[in-house]
Every structure is written in structure tokens, then in C-alpha cells.
Amino acid sequence: MSSLISDDEIHHEVDLVWLEDVTELDYVRQSLDRLPTRRGKPAYHRDGRLVGYAQLGPQAKASRSSGTFRRRVFWLLPHDRDTVPDGLYASGAPAEAVDPTTLTAGSKGRKTQRSERPVQGADV
């Protein structure tokens, strides 16, 4: 979950690569995945689609035990708001979701009124 990602875990990021126009998305899900490289588009093995990913600088070290790098990936599931606007997340957002406009390399981003989209008439 994004709340479990600390800035310390992502401080080696040098760039975020977006595969879609995120200004059109209220939120993206983010997670730290173990990947074999610092850079480049990672393989994607979830339902839904890969929306973006982080690239790491040369100072990022691989895990001694696995030889992999922990990199953020940004993704959406088939039932997320962009595909099913009146569905499960018509209001509110998944725990690991953040507003993509708040994301930068090395910063975990945050939820906003846009990403949470409160129920009409509710106090925020």
C-alpha cells in the first residue's frame, strides 16, 4: 500500500515514466515490486494494466539475496474508476491509490479530494 511506502525506499528514483496521460486519471495504484533492472519497462503480471513505473539511478543497489531492485510501478485494475465510473470506487479510492499529479521521483505522492472523490453532499 502507498501508505506503507517510505520516502527512504524510493530515494534512488531519478524518473517516473508514464505510459498513459495521467492527467486524465483520478488515481493510480502504486506498489514496490522486485524487478531485475534499474530502468526500462517492467513485465506486468497483474490483472488490469500498467500505467507507469519508476527508473532508478546508478547508485541504487540490488538486493544481495535476490539480485533484484525495488521499484515502484503504477497500475489500475479492470474495476477501477477510470473504467467503471459508477462502480466500487465511484467515491473513495483503494488503499494503495494516490493522485498521480502529486507523484514525483523520490516522493510517494498522496491522496487528494480528486483521488478520493467524496460522495456528493458529504463534508470533506
Wavefront OBJ file of the C-alpha trace (Angstrom):
o trace
v 0.000 0.000 0.000
v 1.189 3.503 -0.694
v 0.941 4.383 2.978
v 3.499 1.650 3.628
v 5.982 3.039 1.083
v 8.505 5.281 2.777
v 10.456 8.057 1.090
v 13.621 6.201 2.113
v 12.628 3.216 -0.046
v 12.276 5.363 -3.171
v 15.049 7.935 -2.747
v 17.108 6.392 -5.603
v 14.420 7.155 -8.165
v 15.512 9.501 -10.939
v 12.455 9.494 -13.177
v 8.842 8.365 -13.466
v 7.773 7.044 -16.860
v 4.093 7.304 -17.722
v 2.560 5.025 -20.347
v -0.714 6.960 -20.314
v -1.794 10.563 -19.839
v -2.238 10.563 -16.056
v -3.924 13.967 -16.055
v -6.997 12.016 -17.203
v -6.817 9.642 -14.192
v -8.189 10.488 -10.730
v -5.867 7.951 -9.117
v -3.322 5.238 -9.823
v -2.378 2.328 -7.611
v 1.272 2.132 -6.618
v 3.393 -0.671 -5.271
v 7.045 -1.582 -4.827
v 7.963 -4.543 -6.992
v 11.170 -6.557 -7.107
v 12.490 -6.151 -10.641
v 15.645 -7.398 -12.356
v 16.778 -3.969 -13.639
v 17.055 -0.333 -12.513
v 15.476 1.041 -15.679
v 13.172 0.089 -18.514
v 9.591 -1.071 -18.734
v 8.961 -3.945 -16.330
v 6.975 -7.065 -17.135
v 3.437 -6.749 -15.828
v 1.704 -9.735 -14.213
v -1.441 -8.301 -12.606
v -4.990 -8.015 -13.854
v -5.613 -4.628 -15.393
v -2.879 -2.532 -16.892
v 0.485 -0.954 -16.204
v 0.202 2.839 -16.206
v 3.784 3.810 -15.304
v 6.955 2.918 -13.487
v 9.967 4.419 -11.745
v 13.524 4.345 -13.027
v 16.409 4.163 -10.572
v 19.764 5.903 -10.678
v 23.117 4.085 -10.796
v 23.564 4.439 -7.026
v 20.637 2.035 -6.381
v 21.958 -1.304 -5.157
v 20.423 -4.682 -5.890
v 19.355 -6.944 -3.067
v 22.215 -9.205 -2.021
v 19.925 -12.194 -1.705
v 17.832 -11.874 -4.869
v 19.803 -9.553 -7.154
v 16.629 -7.535 -7.756
v 15.803 -3.862 -7.341
v 12.733 -2.489 -5.563
v 10.992 -0.169 -7.993
v 7.607 1.484 -7.938
v 5.042 0.517 -10.507
v 1.756 2.308 -11.123
v -1.256 0.350 -12.274
v -5.036 0.085 -12.461
v -7.421 -2.851 -12.182
v -10.359 -3.516 -14.525
v -12.895 -2.356 -11.894
v -11.149 0.968 -11.119
v -12.923 4.302 -11.591
v -11.425 5.144 -14.990
v -13.097 2.057 -16.498
v -16.186 1.727 -14.262
v -17.012 5.279 -13.089
v -20.152 4.237 -11.180
v -18.611 1.088 -9.713
v -16.912 0.170 -6.457
v -14.727 3.305 -6.474
v -17.303 5.844 -7.657
v -16.264 7.551 -4.426
v -13.250 6.747 -2.329
v -10.148 5.027 -3.651
v -8.166 1.861 -2.947
v -5.706 1.971 -0.043
v -2.677 1.908 -2.372
v -4.050 4.644 -4.643
v -2.718 8.187 -4.934
v -3.454 11.163 -7.157
v -0.910 10.821 -9.993
v -0.494 14.591 -10.235
v 1.122 14.513 -6.756
v 3.792 11.968 -7.752
v 7.405 12.789 -8.489
v 10.554 10.695 -8.486
v 11.519 10.013 -4.870
v 8.198 11.189 -3.416
v 5.349 8.785 -2.695
v 2.527 11.160 -3.575
v -0.728 11.485 -1.695
v -4.458 11.150 -1.833
v -6.414 14.282 -2.702
v -10.043 15.265 -2.992
v -9.732 14.359 -6.683
v -8.488 10.838 -5.953
v -10.967 10.257 -3.126
v -13.964 11.803 -4.916
v -16.260 12.048 -1.911
v -19.943 11.212 -2.163
v -21.877 14.249 -3.406
v -23.116 16.339 -0.496
v -20.692 14.811 2.027
v -18.386 17.034 4.033
v -14.687 16.652 3.192
l 1 2 3 4 5 6 7 8 9 10 11 12 13 14 15 16 17 18 19 20 21 22 23 24 25 26 27 28 29 30 31 32 33 34 35 36 37 38 39 40 41 42 43 44 45 46 47 48 49 50 51 52 53 54 55 56 57 58 59 60 61 62 63 64 65 66 67 68 69 70 71 72 73 74 75 76 77 78 79 80 81 82 83 84 85 86 87 88 89 90 91 92 93 94 95 96 97 98 99 100 101 102 103 104 105 106 107 108 109 110 111 112 113 114 115 116 117 118 119 120 121 122 123 124
